[in-house]
C-alpha cells in the first residue's frame, strides 16, 4: 500500500460505517474505521462546540450552576424558576421551622410548624374557628372535666350563663328547669336546693300563690297567723323540768312544773307552745315560768316565751 498524505485525502461531510482509513507506523499498516475512532473513546478536555443533538443519560458532573443559561424547564429536570425567594435556599439546605417561617412572607405567630394530628399549640388566638371533635382541659382558666362517653351543653343564641358561686345541678334525665325572668340563687357553698323528681313549679313567697295537690311540710308552719303541725301532738308527763319539741303537746300527771326548756327556734327569738292538760299539774315560778298557775283538764294553756327575759308567760 502506498503512502498518502492526509492533506491529499478528499473532504467528506460524514464517515460511512464501512469507510476504512489506513494507518502506517514503520512497516506496519493498520486499518481504522468509524467505529475505531468514535466507539468507547475517552476524550480529555475536548471542545465539542455546540452539538445539534445528543443523549447525556449517563453523564455526571454536569456544571448546572455555572453553565446553565436562562431557565431550566421542569420537563428537563429543572424547576422552571428563574430565581428563588428570600431565605428559600437556607430552608432547602436546613429545613427547620424557624427557617420555614423566615422563608414565608405572610406567616403569623411563632414557634414550630404544626401538622394536623395531635399538635400542641401554646396560647393560640383562634378567630371564628369551626371545631369538630375537640378535647380541652381548660378554656379561659375554666377547667373542663371530660365525661366518660359524651355530653351536650346547649346555649341559645344571644343567651348568657353566669355563676357567681359553685353550682351543681343534679337529678335524672328528661327534667327541665325553665326560667322566664331573672333567677338569683344565693347562699354559701354548703347550700343545697333539691328539686322534685317530676315536673313542678317553684312558687314565689312575696305574692299570693295557688297550690294544687297535697302539701306536706316537715315542721310547723305559720300561714296568715294560723299555726299547724306536721303530726299528732305527743304526750309528756309533768315533771320539774319538761322539754316539749312540738308546737302542741299534751301534759299528763300532777307534778309541779318549774322549768320548760324552749325548743328551737323559739329559744332564739321567742314564740308560743300550747299545753293541753290531761292531769291537774301546776306551774311555779321557781324556774323560767313568770306566773304560777293551775292546769285545767282539757283547757289549753298557751305559753309565750320571750328570748330577752328567757321567761314563759302563761295564758292563765
C-alpha positions in Angstrom: 0.0 0.0 0.0 1.4 3.4 -1.0 1.7 6.3 1.4 -0.9 9.0 1.1 -0.7 12.4 2.8 -3.7 13.4 4.9 -3.9 16.7 3.0 -4.3 14.7 -0.2 -7.4 12.9 1.2 -10.8 14.1 -0.2 -13.0 16.2 2.1 -16.1 14.3 3.3 -19.0 15.6 5.4 -19.6 12.2 7.1 -17.9 9.0 7.6 -19.6 5.8 6.4 -19.6 2.9 8.6 -17.7 0.9 6.0 -15.1 3.5 5.3 -11.5 2.4 6.0 -8.6 4.7 6.9 -5.2 3.1 6.5 -2.7 3.9 9.3 1.0 3.2 8.7 3.6 3.1 11.5 7.0 1.9 10.4 6.4 -1.2 8.4 3.1 -2.0 10.0 -0.1 -0.9 8.3 -3.5 -1.0 10.2 -7.0 -0.1 9.1 -9.1 2.3 11.2 -12.9 2.5 10.7 -15.5 4.9 12.1 -16.1 2.5 15.0 -12.4 2.6 15.9 -12.5 6.4 16.4 -16.0 7.0 17.8 -16.9 4.0 19.9 -15.7 3.7 23.5 -13.3 6.6 23.2 -12.3 8.8 26.1 -11.9 12.4 25.2 -9.8 14.6 27.5 -10.9 18.2 27.8 -12.4 18.3 24.3 -14.2 21.4 23.0 -17.2 19.9 21.2 -18.7 23.3 20.3 -22.5 23.4 20.1 -23.8 19.9 19.2 -27.1 19.8 17.3 -28.2 16.7 19.2 -27.1 14.2 21.8 -28.0 12.0 24.8 -26.5 12.7 28.2 -28.3 9.9 30.1 -25.1 8.6 31.8 -23.2 11.8 32.1 -22.2 13.0 35.6 -20.7 16.2 37.0 -22.7 18.5 34.7 -21.9 22.1 35.6 -25.6 23.2 36.0 -24.9 26.0 38.5 -22.3 27.8 36.3 -23.1 26.7 32.9 -26.9 26.8 32.7 -28.2 29.8 30.7 -31.7 31.2 31.3 -34.3 28.8 32.9 -34.0 25.0 33.1 -37.6 23.9 32.4 -39.3 21.4 34.7 -39.7 18.8 31.9 -35.9 19.0 31.5 -35.3 18.2 35.2 -35.3 21.8 36.4 -37.7 23.9 38.5 -38.9 26.3 35.9 -37.8 29.1 38.2 -35.5 31.9 37.2 -34.6 32.5 40.9 -35.5 31.5 44.5 -37.2 33.8 47.0 -35.6 35.3 50.1 -34.4 32.7 52.6 -35.6 29.8 50.4 -32.1 28.4 49.8 -31.5 28.5 53.6 -34.6 26.5 54.2 -33.9 23.9 51.5 -30.4 23.4 53.0 -31.6 23.3 56.6 -35.4 22.7 56.7 -36.2 23.8 60.3 -39.4 25.5 61.5 -37.6 28.8 62.1 -36.1 28.7 58.5 -39.5 28.0 57.1 -41.0 30.9 58.9 -38.2 33.1 57.6 -38.9 31.9 54.1 -42.7 32.7 54.3 -44.0 36.2 53.7 -47.4 36.0 55.3 -46.9 33.9 58.4 -48.5 34.6 61.8 -47.3 33.5 65.2 -44.1 31.9 66.0 -42.7 28.5 67.1 -42.7 25.1 65.5 -44.5 24.1 62.4 -47.9 22.5 63.2 -49.5 19.5 61.4 -53.0 18.1 61.5 -52.7 15.2 64.0 -52.4 15.9 67.8 -50.5 19.3 67.6 -49.6 21.2 70.7 -50.5 24.9 70.4 -49.2 27.4 73.0 -51.6 30.4 73.7 -53.1 30.5 70.2 -55.7 33.0 69.1 -58.4 31.3 67.0 -60.6 33.7 65.0 -64.0 32.2 64.4 -62.8 28.6 64.4 -65.0 25.7 63.4 -64.2 22.9 65.7 -65.2 19.3 65.1 -64.5 16.8 67.8 -62.1 18.7 70.2 -60.5 17.9 73.5 -59.7 20.6 76.1 -58.8 20.5 79.7 -59.4 24.3 80.3 -60.5 27.3 78.4 -60.0 30.9 79.7 -59.0 29.3 83.1 -62.2 27.3 83.3 -61.4 23.7 84.0 -63.4 21.2 81.8 -63.9 17.7 83.0 -64.4 15.3 80.2 -67.4 12.9 80.5 -66.9 9.2 80.3 -68.6 8.9 76.9 -70.3 12.1 75.8 -72.4 15.1 77.0 -74.1 18.1 75.4 -74.1 21.8 76.5 -76.5 23.9 74.5 -76.9 27.7 75.0 -79.5 29.5 72.9 -78.3 32.3 70.6 -77.7 35.6 72.5 -78.1 34.0 75.9 -75.6 34.1 78.9 -75.0 31.8 81.8 -73.4 33.4 84.8 -72.5 31.6 88.0 -71.1 33.7 90.9 -70.7 30.7 93.3 -70.4 26.9 93.0 -73.5 25.4 91.3 -74.4 21.8 91.0 -77.4 20.6 89.0 -78.2 17.0 89.8 -81.2 14.8 89.0 -82.5 12.4 86.4 -82.7 12.7 82.7 -85.6 14.4 80.9 -86.1 17.1 83.6 -86.4 20.8 82.6 -85.7 23.9 84.6 -87.5 26.8 82.9 -86.7 30.4 83.9 -88.8 33.1 82.2 -87.3 36.0 84.3 -84.3 36.7 86.4 -83.4 34.0 88.8 -81.0 34.5 91.7 -79.7 31.6 93.7 -77.8 32.9 96.8 -76.2 31.1 99.7 -73.0 29.5 100.8 -71.1 26.6 99.2 -72.9 24.3 101.5 -76.4 25.4 100.5 -78.4 22.6 98.9 -81.5 23.2 96.8 -83.4 20.0 96.0 -85.8 19.9 93.0 -88.6 17.4 92.7 -88.2 14.3 90.7 -91.1 15.2 88.4 -92.1 18.4 86.7 -93.0 21.1 89.2 -93.3 24.9 89.6 -91.2 26.9 92.0 -93.6 29.3 93.8 -92.7 32.8 94.9 -93.1 34.0 98.5 -93.9 37.7 98.1 -97.3 37.3 96.5 -100.4 35.1 96.5 -99.9 31.6 95.2 -102.3 28.8 94.4 -101.2 25.2 95.1 -102.8 22.0 93.9 -102.4 18.6 95.4 -101.5 17.7 99.0 -98.7 19.8 100.5 -96.5 18.1 103.2 -94.2 20.1 105.5 -91.6 18.7 107.7 -92.1 21.2 110.5 -94.6 23.6 112.0 -95.9 26.2 109.6 -97.4 29.6 110.2 -99.8 30.8 107.4 -101.5 34.2 107.8 -101.4 33.9 111.6 -102.6 30.2 111.7 -100.3 27.5 113.1 -100.2 23.9 112.0 -98.2 20.9 112.9 -96.9 18.1 110.8 -98.0 15.3 113.1 -100.4 14.4 116.0 -99.4 16.1 119.3 -97.4 13.9 121.6 -98.0 13.4 125.4 -95.3 14.0 128.0 -95.6 13.6 131.8 -95.4 16.6 134.1 -92.1 17.0 135.9 -89.9 19.6 137.5 -88.4 20.2 134.0 -90.2 19.4 130.7 -88.8 19.8 127.2 -91.5 19.9 124.6 -90.4 19.6 121.0 -93.6 20.4 119.1 -95.9 23.4 119.0 -98.8 21.4 120.6 -98.2 18.9 123.4 -100.4 17.0 125.9 -99.3 17.1 129.5 -100.3 14.3 131.8 -99.7 13.8 135.6 -100.0 16.1 138.6 -96.3 17.0 139.3 -95.4 20.7 139.5 -93.6 22.1 136.6 -90.8 24.7 137.4 -88.9 24.9 134.1 -89.9 24.4 130.4 -86.9 24.0 128.1 -87.7 26.2 125.0 -87.4 24.2 121.7 -85.5 25.7 118.7 -86.1 28.1 117.1 -88.3 29.5 119.9 -85.2 29.6 122.1 -83.6 32.0 119.7 -86.3 34.6 119.0 -89.3 33.7 121.1 -92.6 32.1 120.3 -95.5 30.1 121.6 -96.4 26.5 122.5 -99.8 25.1 123.6 -100.0 22.8 126.6 -103.2 20.7 126.8 -103.6 19.3 130.3 -104.8 15.7 130.8 -103.9 15.9 134.6 -104.1 18.5 137.3 -100.5 19.7 137.3 -99.3 23.2 138.5 -96.6 25.6 137.3 -94.3 27.5 139.7 -92.0 30.5 139.4 -89.0 28.5 140.7 -87.6 28.2 137.2 -88.3 30.1 134.0 -92.1 30.5 134.2 -93.1 34.1 135.0 -96.5 33.3 136.7 -97.7 30.3 138.7 -100.9 28.6 137.5 -103.0 25.5 138.0 -103.9 23.5 134.9 -107.5 22.7 134.0 -108.0 19.4 132.2 -108.7 19.9 128.5 -108.3 23.6 128.7 -105.4 24.8 126.5 -102.6 26.5 128.4 -100.7 28.8 125.9 -97.2 29.5 127.0 -95.4 32.5 125.3 -91.6 32.6 125.5 -89.6 35.8 125.4 -86.0 35.4 124.4 -84.9 38.6 126.1 -86.2 37.8 129.6 -85.9 34.0 128.9 -89.3 33.6 130.7 -92.5 31.8 129.8 -95.7 33.8 130.2 -98.8 31.5 130.7 -102.3 32.4 129.3 -103.9 31.6 132.7 
